[in-house]
Amino acid sequence: MITLILCILARIANTRFHDEARLPMQWWLTGDVTWSAPRPIALAFIPALAALTFSAMLIISQAAGLSPGQQHSELRAIIALGAVFVAVQLVHFWLIEKTLR
């Protein structure tokens, strides 16, 4: 579900930045862009990273097994991490927009 939200946000950003062939991916503390990526890769990076991270978390939690009383801890961790991914993606879009202006 969280990955779907990230994909929807990326799709909206793709519409917003459709005139740009490349988008900034990293900045120095001074605000200078250190490198950029083609727009599709730049916008797909965070959703793809989130999908890989969530998959790894689920595989590890299944392999490790949960102790009694911890049944909902993986869900809380995924929700918390999902909120972080959404926040990071929104900050990334804000920085892109700020840089392109």
Secondary structure per residue as TSV (DSSP state, phi and psi in degrees):
chain	resnum	aa	ss	phi	psi
A	1	M	-	360.0	-45.2
A	2	I	H	-66.1	-38.4
A	3	T	H	-63.8	-36.0
A	4	L	H	-64.0	-42.5
A	5	I	H	-60.4	-43.9
A	6	L	H	-62.5	-39.0
A	7	C	H	-66.8	-39.5
A	8	I	H	-64.8	-43.2
A	9	L	H	-61.9	-40.0
A	10	A	H	-65.0	-38.6
A	11	R	H	-64.5	-42.2
A	12	I	H	-63.2	-42.7
A	13	A	H	-65.2	-35.2
A	14	N	H	-60.8	-39.3
A	15	T	H	-66.2	-41.6
A	16	R	H	-66.2	-38.9
A	17	F	T	-104.4	25.7
A	18	H	T	-61.4	-21.4
A	19	D	T	-80.7	-11.4
A	20	E	-	-97.8	129.4
A	21	A	S	-79.3	-35.3
A	22	R	E	-127.7	147.5
A	23	L	E	-123.8	144.4
A	24	P	E	-63.5	143.8
A	25	M	E	-119.1	-23.6
A	26	Q	E	-149.9	145.4
A	27	W	E	-129.9	148.3
A	28	W	-	-75.6	168.9
A	29	L	T	-63.1	-23.0
A	30	T	T	-77.1	-11.2
A	31	G	S	98.3	-3.4
A	32	D	-	-75.4	140.3
A	33	V	E	-75.8	129.2
A	34	T	E	-92.8	-32.1
A	35	W	E	-160.7	158.8
A	36	S	E	-133.1	167.4
A	37	A	E	-134.9	158.5
A	38	P	E	-55.7	143.2
A	39	R	H	-49.3	-48.4
A	40	P	H	-60.6	-39.2
A	41	I	H	-70.0	-42.7
A	42	A	H	-60.7	-40.4
A	43	L	H	-80.6	-24.8
A	44	A	H	-88.6	-11.1
A	45	F	H	-60.1	-53.2
A	46	I	H	-68.1	-45.0
A	47	P	H	-59.3	-39.5
A	48	A	H	-66.7	-42.7
A	49	L	H	-62.7	-40.5
A	50	A	H	-63.6	-44.8
A	51	A	H	-60.9	-43.6
A	52	L	H	-64.4	-42.6
A	53	T	H	-64.7	-46.2
A	54	F	H	-64.4	-39.1
A	55	S	H	-62.3	-45.3
A	56	A	H	-62.8	-41.6
A	57	M	H	-61.7	-43.6
A	58	L	H	-67.0	-41.5
A	59	I	H	-63.3	-45.3
A	60	I	H	-64.9	-42.5
A	61	S	H	-66.4	-34.5
A	62	Q	H	-71.3	-39.5
A	63	A	H	-71.4	-37.5
A	64	A	H	-79.2	-30.2
A	65	G	-	76.7	151.6
A	66	L	-	-110.5	143.0
A	67	S	-	-75.7	158.3
A	68	P	T	-56.3	135.5
A	69	G	T	93.6	-7.1
A	70	Q	-	-108.2	15.8
A	71	Q	T	-60.0	-31.7
A	72	H	T	-103.3	4.2
A	73	S	H	-68.4	-35.8
A	74	E	H	-67.8	-36.7
A	75	L	H	-64.5	-43.9
A	76	R	H	-62.8	-39.5
A	77	A	H	-65.6	-41.7
A	78	I	H	-66.3	-41.1
A	79	I	H	-63.7	-44.3
A	80	A	H	-63.6	-46.0
A	81	L	H	-65.9	-36.4
A	82	G	H	-61.7	-40.7
A	83	A	H	-62.0	-38.4
A	84	V	H	-65.6	-43.8
A	85	F	H	-60.6	-43.2
A	86	V	H	-63.2	-44.0
A	87	A	H	-62.4	-43.8
A	88	V	H	-63.4	-41.4
A	89	Q	H	-64.6	-41.8
A	90	L	H	-65.8	-38.6
A	91	V	H	-64.8	-40.1
A	92	H	H	-60.3	-45.0
A	93	F	H	-63.5	-39.5
A	94	W	H	-63.1	-44.1
A	95	L	H	-65.3	-38.9
A	96	I	H	-60.9	-48.5
A	97	E	H	-62.1	-41.5
A	98	K	H	-62.8	-40.4
A	99	T	H	-69.0	-39.5
A	100	L	H	-75.6	-19.9
A	101	R	-	-72.8	360.0
